[in-house]
Amino acid sequence: MEKETKSTFLEELRWRGFLEATTSDDLDGYLAEAESGTKAGRTMYVGFDPTADSLHLGNLIPVMALAHAYRNGHRPLVLVGGGTGLIGDPSGKTSERTLLTKEKAEYNAAQIRTQLSRFFDLPERDMLNNADWLLRLNLLDFLRDIGKHFSVNEMIKRDSVRTRLEERDYGISYTEFSYMLMQAYDFLYLFQHHGCTIQMGGSDQWGNILSGKELIRRILGERAEGITFPLLTASTGKKFGKSEEGSVWLDAKRTSPYQMYQYWLQTADADVIRYLKLFTFLGAGEIEELGAKVESAPERREAQRRLALLCTEMIHGEKAASAEAASRILFGSDEVPDGSTIDVLANEVPKTIIELRELQEGISLVELLMRTRLAESKGAARKLIEGGGVYLYNERQSGGNTSVTAENLRWPGAMLLRTGKKNYHLALVVDQLG
């Protein structure tokens, strides 16, 4: 019996935990045929909705899948839904989305496209926006040429539609009901104009992907396939990519590199190996070694630190190293940071400006605690100091009459104060106030 040929791309997705479902049992052979040295790989795409002006961590699953496709010889297409974003995908939603204006959808699409360009060194022709073809459609032509291939009986069986139809309070509008046709048309368009034969997406996109696959078969008589990824949750059942403050965004203005680093660093032992497989390019051997360290020395959190650095670096580049250094300092390290790390700290903890001349003259530690609002009064400040609860550069201070001078300035232009375990304040030292 002839052994089934396995696709290197699908095998990579399998062991890393990306695969939820595929639209064909022989997808391995279909992909493996194109992975041989004599043939070009398959062209495959993922769509990203511009519902916000930034992607979030949940979007990293399809981003990483496209990266693995590229590494295994396939051609990835990145599609931003500047057109479908005006309609709104009902998948996974219990109520109607607020419709975006054309201006907002265009702005969001441009921002997301810029973010995605950090992950993919793709030619301009492979970074697409479906507004370029959807906004040109004629309604009557679309209904005649595309709509006739869709059965309403089948459409209402899709989970995204059926769930909403059963919701008496919300239901589903014709606008969102038609989203399935738009996404199917995208697949057809990309097939015709870019040779794209594979669509990938989250498991909530299964119905939309099937609709596109069927539309290509009906109109062109050609083969197209789909791959879906599992919707990721933490071992606690909490949705991946959510913190106490809400979504963890890829935009540094929404979620800073330090906050991003902390999110990954706080990954539970039960999740860290799974995340290393999904969100890094580390090989099986190195991940196994880190897994062994989780078992033997969980308190060192070596796997979490590796995950945090690699993932923050992938999203924010060189700022990741500063975020990591800032994290060490805020957890007790006595290292001397560089200017970039001080900038990170200044963004994460309260800060106060102090003139250099004051330090040259000397300022009492009691006064400094009051100036930085770490103590409400001189009496409270002295009590904190006498109780051993005041730290300068993570070194405990003693003596209520201690004077802080320029000689105590260990960092370039900054002093770090702390009361208790986590109550930090950064004093930024300047030559003179402007």
C-alpha positions in Angstrom: 0.0 0.0 0.0 1.4 3.4 -1.0 2.2 5.6 1.9 0.3 8.9 1.9 2.4 11.9 1.2 2.4 14.4 4.0 2.6 18.2 3.5 5.4 19.7 5.4 3.2 22.8 6.0 0.3 20.8 7.4 2.6 18.7 9.5 4.1 21.9 11.0 0.6 23.2 11.7 -0.4 19.8 13.3 2.4 19.5 15.8 2.1 23.1 16.8 -1.6 22.9 17.4 -2.9 25.2 14.6 -5.3 22.8 12.9 -9.0 22.7 13.7 -10.4 21.4 10.4 -9.7 21.2 6.7 -12.2 21.1 3.8 -10.6 18.0 2.2 -9.3 14.7 3.5 -6.5 14.7 0.9 -5.3 18.2 1.5 -1.9 16.8 2.5 -1.4 15.5 -1.0 -2.7 18.6 -2.7 -0.2 20.8 -0.7 2.7 18.3 -0.8 2.5 18.2 -4.6 3.1 22.0 -4.6 5.9 21.7 -2.0 8.2 19.7 -4.2 11.4 21.4 -5.5 10.1 21.6 -9.1 6.8 23.3 -8.4 5.7 26.6 -6.9 3.8 26.5 -3.7 0.1 27.1 -3.3 -1.2 30.6 -2.8 -3.2 31.1 0.4 -4.8 34.0 2.2 -6.2 35.2 5.5 -8.5 38.1 5.9 -8.4 40.7 8.7 -11.4 42.8 9.5 -10.7 46.5 10.2 -13.2 46.7 13.1 -10.5 48.6 15.1 -7.4 50.6 14.1 -5.2 47.9 15.6 -5.0 44.1 15.6 -5.0 42.3 18.9 -3.2 39.1 20.1 -6.0 36.9 18.9 -5.0 37.8 15.4 -1.5 36.3 15.8 -2.8 32.8 15.1 -3.5 33.5 11.4 -0.4 35.7 11.2 1.8 32.9 12.4 0.0 30.4 10.1 0.8 32.6 7.1 4.4 32.8 8.2 4.7 29.0 8.4 3.1 28.8 4.9 5.8 31.1 3.6 8.5 29.1 5.3 7.2 25.9 3.7 7.3 27.3 0.2 3.8 28.7 -0.3 2.8 32.2 -1.2 0.9 34.1 1.5 -1.6 36.8 0.7 -2.7 39.3 3.4 -6.2 40.7 2.9 -7.5 43.6 4.9 -11.3 43.9 4.7 -11.8 47.5 3.9 -14.9 46.6 2.0 -16.3 43.8 4.1 -15.6 45.9 7.2 -18.4 48.2 6.0 -20.9 45.2 6.3 -19.7 43.5 9.5 -19.1 39.7 10.0 -21.9 38.2 12.2 -19.6 35.2 13.0 -19.1 34.8 16.7 -21.3 37.8 17.5 -24.6 37.8 19.4 -25.7 41.2 18.3 -25.4 43.6 15.3 -22.1 45.4 14.9 -22.1 49.2 14.8 -21.5 50.0 11.1 -18.2 51.8 10.3 -18.2 54.9 8.2 -16.3 54.6 5.0 -13.7 57.0 6.4 -13.2 55.0 9.6 -13.0 51.7 7.7 -10.4 53.1 5.3 -8.4 54.5 8.2 -8.5 51.3 10.2 -7.6 49.2 7.1 -4.5 51.4 6.5 -3.4 51.1 10.1 -3.8 47.3 10.1 -2.0 47.0 6.8 1.0 48.9 8.3 1.0 46.5 11.4 0.9 43.4 9.2 3.8 44.7 7.1 6.0 44.2 10.3 5.4 40.5 10.1 5.7 39.9 6.4 8.2 41.2 3.9 5.7 40.8 1.1 5.6 42.7 -2.2 2.9 45.3 -2.5 0.8 43.1 -4.8 0.4 40.6 -2.0 -0.9 43.1 0.6 -4.5 43.5 -0.5 -7.6 45.5 0.5 -10.9 44.1 -0.7 -12.4 47.6 -0.9 -10.4 47.8 -4.2 -12.9 45.4 -5.9 -16.0 45.3 -3.6 -16.7 49.0 -3.8 -16.8 48.8 -7.6 -19.5 46.1 -7.7 -22.8 46.7 -9.3 -25.7 45.4 -7.2 -27.8 43.9 -10.0 -24.8 42.3 -11.6 -23.7 40.9 -8.2 -27.1 39.4 -7.4 -27.4 37.9 -10.9 -23.8 36.5 -11.1 -23.1 35.7 -7.5 -26.3 35.7 -5.5 -27.9 33.0 -7.7 -25.4 30.5 -6.5 -26.4 30.8 -2.8 -29.3 28.9 -1.3 -31.0 30.7 1.6 -32.0 27.3 2.9 -28.3 26.5 3.3 -27.2 29.9 4.5 -29.5 29.9 7.5 -28.0 26.6 8.6 -24.6 28.2 9.1 -23.8 28.7 12.8 -23.2 32.4 12.4 -26.6 32.9 11.0 -28.6 30.2 12.8 -27.5 31.5 16.3 -28.6 35.0 15.5 -31.9 33.9 14.1 -32.6 32.1 17.4 -31.9 35.3 19.3 -35.2 37.0 19.6 -33.7 40.2 21.0 -31.3 40.8 18.2 -31.9 38.6 15.1 -29.8 39.4 12.0 -30.1 42.2 9.5 -30.0 41.6 5.7 -26.7 43.6 5.8 -24.9 41.1 8.0 -26.7 38.2 6.3 -25.1 39.2 3.1 -21.6 39.1 4.6 -21.2 35.5 3.6 -21.6 36.4 -0.1 -19.0 39.1 0.2 -16.4 36.9 1.7 -17.1 34.1 -0.8 -16.7 36.6 -3.6 -13.3 37.6 -2.1 -12.1 34.0 -2.4 -13.4 33.9 -6.0 -11.7 37.2 -6.9 -8.4 36.1 -5.3 -8.6 32.8 -7.2 -9.1 34.5 -10.5 -6.6 37.3 -10.1 -4.0 35.9 -7.8 -4.2 32.1 -8.3 -5.2 31.7 -4.6 -6.6 28.2 -3.8 -6.5 28.1 0.0 -8.3 30.3 2.5 -7.4 30.1 6.2 -9.2 31.5 9.2 -10.5 30.9 12.7 -13.0 28.1 13.3 -15.8 30.7 13.3 -15.0 31.3 9.6 -15.8 27.7 8.6 -19.1 28.5 7.0 -17.7 31.5 5.1 -14.8 29.4 3.8 -17.1 26.7 2.6 -19.2 29.2 0.8 -16.2 30.5 -1.1 -15.0 27.0 -1.9 -18.4 26.1 -3.3 -18.7 29.4 -5.3 -15.4 28.7 -7.0 -16.5 25.2 -7.9 -19.9 26.4 -9.2 -18.6 29.3 -11.3 -15.2 28.0 -12.4 -15.4 24.3 -11.9 -12.0 24.5 -10.1 -10.7 23.2 -6.8 -10.2 25.4 -3.7 -9.8 24.4 -0.1 -9.9 25.8 3.4 -8.1 25.5 6.7 -9.4 26.6 10.1 -7.6 27.3 13.4 -9.0 26.6 16.9 -10.3 29.6 18.8 -7.8 29.8 21.6 -8.5 29.9 25.3 -6.3 29.7 28.3 -6.3 26.7 30.6 -8.5 28.7 33.0 -11.2 29.0 30.2 -10.5 32.7 29.8 -10.3 34.0 26.2 -6.7 34.3 25.0 -5.5 37.8 24.4 -7.6 39.4 27.2 -6.2 41.0 30.3 -7.9 42.6 33.2 -7.9 45.9 31.3 -9.4 44.3 28.1 -7.8 43.3 24.8 -4.1 43.1 24.4 -3.4 45.2 21.3 -0.5 45.2 18.9 -0.5 49.0 18.7 2.1 50.3 21.3 -0.2 53.3 22.0 -2.9 50.9 23.2 -0.8 48.2 24.8 2.8 49.3 25.6 5.8 46.9 24.9 6.2 46.5 28.7 2.5 45.6 29.2 2.8 43.2 26.2 5.9 41.6 27.8 4.0 41.3 31.2 1.1 39.6 29.5 3.2 36.8 28.1 5.4 36.6 31.3 2.2 35.9 33.3 1.3 32.8 31.2 0.4 29.9 33.3 2.6 26.8 33.4 -0.3 24.8 31.9 -0.3 27.1 28.8 3.3 28.2 28.2 4.5 25.2 26.1 1.3 25.4 23.9 2.0 29.1 23.4 5.6 28.5 22.5 4.5 26.2 19.8 1.9 28.6 18.5 3.6 32.0 18.8 7.3 31.3 18.2 9.4 29.6 15.6 11.4 27.6 18.2 11.9 23.9 17.1 10.5 20.9 18.9 13.8 20.1 20.6 14.2 23.5 22.3 10.5 23.6 23.3 10.9 20.2 24.9 13.9 21.4 26.9 11.8 24.4 28.1 9.0 22.1 28.9 11.3 20.0 31.1 12.4 23.2 33.0 8.7 24.0 33.6 8.4 20.6 35.3 11.7 20.7 37.2 12.0 24.4 38.1 8.7 26.2 37.6 9.7 29.0 40.0 12.4 30.2 37.5 9.8 30.7 34.8 12.4 30.3 32.1 9.8 29.2 29.5 7.7 32.2 30.3 10.6 34.6 30.0 11.6 33.1 26.7 8.1 33.4 25.4 7.7 37.0 26.6 10.9 38.2 25.0 10.4 36.4 21.6 6.7 37.4 21.3 7.3 41.1 22.3 10.3 41.2 20.0 8.2 39.9 17.1 5.6 42.6 17.7 7.7 45.6 18.9 11.2 44.8 17.7 14.1 46.2 19.7 11.8 47.7 22.3 11.4 44.2 23.7 14.8 44.2 25.3 14.0 47.4 27.1 10.7 46.0 28.2 12.4 42.9 29.6 15.0 45.0 31.4 12.3 47.2 32.9 10.5 44.1 34.1 13.6 42.8 35.8 14.1 46.2 37.5 10.5 46.4 38.7 10.9 42.9 40.1 13.9 43.8 42.2 17.0 43.8 40.0 19.8 46.3 40.8 21.0 46.7 37.2 21.7 50.1 35.7 19.3 50.6 32.7 20.1 52.5 29.5 18.1 55.4 28.3 15.6 53.3 26.4 14.8 51.2 29.5 14.3 54.4 31.5 11.9 55.6 28.8 9.9 52.4 29.3 9.9 52.8 33.1 8.7 56.5 32.7 5.8 55.2 30.7 4.8 52.6 33.2 5.2 54.1 36.7 4.3 57.6 38.1 7.1 60.1 37.7 8.2 63.5 39.1 10.7 66.0 37.7 13.5 67.1 40.0 16.2 69.7 39.2 19.8 68.6 39.4 20.7 71.6 41.6 18.4 70.2 44.3 20.4 67.0 44.4 23.7 68.9 44.3 22.5 70.8 47.4 21.0 67.6 48.9 17.3 66.8 49.5 16.1 64.8 52.4 14.6 61.4 51.8 11.5 62.5 53.7 11.1 65.5 51.4 11.6 63.3 48.3 8.9 60.8 49.5 6.5 63.7 49.9 7.5 65.3 46.5 6.8 62.0 44.8 3.6 61.5 46.7 4.9 58.2 48.1 4.1 59.6 51.6 1.3 62.0 52.5 3.2 63.7 55.3 6.7 64.0 57.0 5.4 61.8 59.8 4.2 59.1 57.4 7.5 59.3 55.5 9.6 58.8 58.6 7.4 55.9 59.7 7.9 54.2 56.3 11.7 54.7 56.5 11.9 53.5 60.1 9.8 50.4 59.2 12.3 49.5 56.4 9.7 50.1 53.7 11.6 52.6 51.6 13.9 51.7 48.7 16.2 53.7 46.5 17.2 51.7 43.3 15.7 48.6 45.0 18.1 49.1 48.0 16.4 49.5 51.4 17.0 52.9 53.1 17.3 53.6 56.8 17.5 56.7 58.9 14.8 59.4 58.7 17.5 62.1 58.3 19.0 60.6 55.2 19.9 63.1 52.5 19.8 62.2 48.9 22.5 63.9 46.8 23.9 63.9 43.3 26.3 61.2 44.5 23.3 58.9 44.8 22.4 59.3 41.2 23.3 55.9 39.8 21.1 56.0 36.7 21.5 58.4 33.7 19.1 61.2 34.7 16.8 59.2 36.9 16.2 57.8 40.4 13.9 54.9 41.2 12.0 55.0 44.5 9.8 52.3 46.0 7.7 51.9 49.1 6.5 48.5 50.0 6.7 45.7 47.4 5.3 47.3 44.3 4.7 51.0 44.8 7.3 52.5 42.4 8.0 56.1 41.5 10.5 57.5 39.0 12.3 60.8 39.7 13.6 62.3 36.4 16.5 64.6 37.0 16.9 67.6 34.7 19.5 70.4 34.7 16.8 73.0 35.1 13.1 73.2 34.6 12.0 74.8 31.3 
